[in-house]
Amino acid sequence: MLHLKRQLPYRPTERMNVVSYPIRDIVMEAKREEAKGKKMIYLNIGDPPQYGFEPFQVIADRVKSALDEPWKGYAPSEGDEDLRKNVAKIEKCSPEDVFAVAGLTEGIDFFFHAFIGFGEKVLLPNPVYPLYLSKAKQFEGDSVFYRHDADGQIDVANLSRKIEGAKAMVIINPNNPLGSVYSEKNLLEVIKLCAEYDVPIFYDGSYDQLILEGRQVDFRKIARNKVPFIYGSSLSKDFSYPGARIGWVAFHGDRWSEVKNAFFLLCNQRLSVNWEYQKAAAAAIVDPSFQSYVSAMRKKLIERRDTFIRMARKLPLSFPVPQGAFYAFMKIESPKWKKDLAFVRAALKEGVVFVPGSGFGRQEDGVYFRSTFLPEPHIIEEAFSKIKRLL
């Protein structure tokens, strides 16, 4: 008789215990409420098409024409030649400094994989987009958080106390989740500090065309030749096409040779990014009609942002007025709530989906949640009317 040894259950590695994405994790609970017949208003995720924003038409047109072309094989691992050349024109760097990635999400993953080692300090904003938290933990870096002031600007005095010994600094501008836009003065102070301490910057420019108020500052122009940096962006937000999963990173400065080689190896192992959408991205980022497209998008966002602010100010909530992107990070000024997840779950019962503030880092001065203001004004009004009694 054949005796089989009893097998222990398959378990994920310990590294998986630090993987989380609260922006989507909360959806599982929302779907349970929806299954009971409750109508849900999803304010948890920055997905423009979900709220009626049409993607930049050039992308779909170029994908269709690419499908008629004879080539159906792998794209080059590091990215389509046309895409890298066009990104390089914008970035004012060499095409060899540019890598195509499957959304900037993959670029962030590659950055931590290639550059942040065990116990090495990486400076993250607080609050911060959750992916950076997860990646720092996965690759066993030491996350150190810098603060923002009441206006959503980087607190340079706070940063100066934490920067020594840092391997890298992450800047997200416009910021997710705050919706703040850093001024040129603020960024120049940060650049000066990073140059003094020899700390390179990973600059997340995912929303860099979605400045709703004030002047757009070109970080590449003010940082070039002062501090080494990586500039990343994608089709997801500025072009309202998150489903395309096409992004890019560009290396600036002369210290990145080993990291670029690591990116090349990581690109090789994932084979290639979708070829048709790379062709579409190459066309979209240099198309002259994009400026009128994004101008119309900004106008629509301002209308929705202003409705959001008007409704939020009727309730015990405080927040920096969003000047870019399409989020607000709200502090609950009512003593009723001690835990952010308890509030978010109560909002779910009312049919509104938010993200708990703790998903964006530890918030020691109160209870927070993040909301998008992407929906049409009447939906924003409905959402606030639903949560009014909770606050």
C-alpha positions, 0 to 999 in steps of 0.5 A: 500500500502506498502511504502518502505523507500528509502535506502542510497547507501551502502558505504565502511567504512572509513577504506577502503579509505586508502587501496591501492596497486599501484603495481596492481592499475596501471594495470587497466590503462594499460589494457585500453591501451591494449584494444586499441590494444597496446602491453604492457611490464609489469615492474610493478610487481615482478611475476617471472613465468610471465617472464619465471622463472619456480617454484621450481619443488619439490613444484608441485611434492609434491602437486600432491602426497598430492592430492592422500593422503586420508586427504581432511579436514582442515589443523591445523589453525596455520599451517601444523605440518611438515611445522612448524617443518621444518621452526623451523629447519631453524629458530632455534626456536620451532615449537610453534613459527612458524605460516603458513600464506597465503603468507607473505602478510597475515603475515604482516596483522596479525602483524599490527592487533596483535601488532600496536595500535592506534597512536603507532609509527612504523618505516618503510623504505623509500621507502617501499613496499606499503602493509606496508603503507596501513596496518599502515593506516588501523590499525591507527598506526603512520608511521615514515620513516627512510632513506637510504644513496646513496648506499641503506644502512639504514641511522643509524644516521637518524634512531637514531633521529626517533627511540625513542618511536617506537613500532616496526621497519620493515626491508625488506632485500633485499629491495623492491623497492631499490634492496639494500642488507644491509651489516652485519655492517649496520644491526649490527648497527641497531640491537644495536640501536633497543636493546638500545631503546627496539624496536622489529623488523619485518624482511621481508626476502621474497628475502633472497636467491636472493643476487646477489652480496656480502655475504649473511648475516643471520639476525637470527644469528646476531640478536638472543639474542640481540633484539626480532624479527619476521622473515617472508618469503614465496614461492613467490620469492625465489621459484618463486611460488607466486601463491601458497600463502604460507608463514610463520612467526617465532617469536624470543625472549621471549616477544611475548607470547601475540602477538603469542596468537593473531596470533593463534586467527587470524589463527583460524578465517581464518580457515586454509591455503591450505593444499596441498601447505603447504605440498609442502612448508614443502618439498621444504624448506629442499630439498637439490636440492634447492641450485642448483635451486636458484643458476641458478635463481641468474645467470639468474637475474644477466644477466637481471640486468646487461642489465637493468643497461646498458640500464638505464645508457644511460638515465638521471636516477640515482639509487642504483645498485640492489644487490638483489631481482629484482627491481630498484628504479629510480630517473628521473634526467630530469627537464621535469617531475615534477610528477611521475604519469604523467611520468608513464602514459606517459610510458603507452602510449608508452607501458611500465608499471612502478609503480610511486615512490610515491606508496612506500612513499613520495619522497621529493627529486625528481621524482621516479618510480620502475621497475622490471628487471625480463624480458629477456634482449631483452624485457628490451632493447625494454622497454628502447627504448620505453621510451627513448624519454620521458626522 
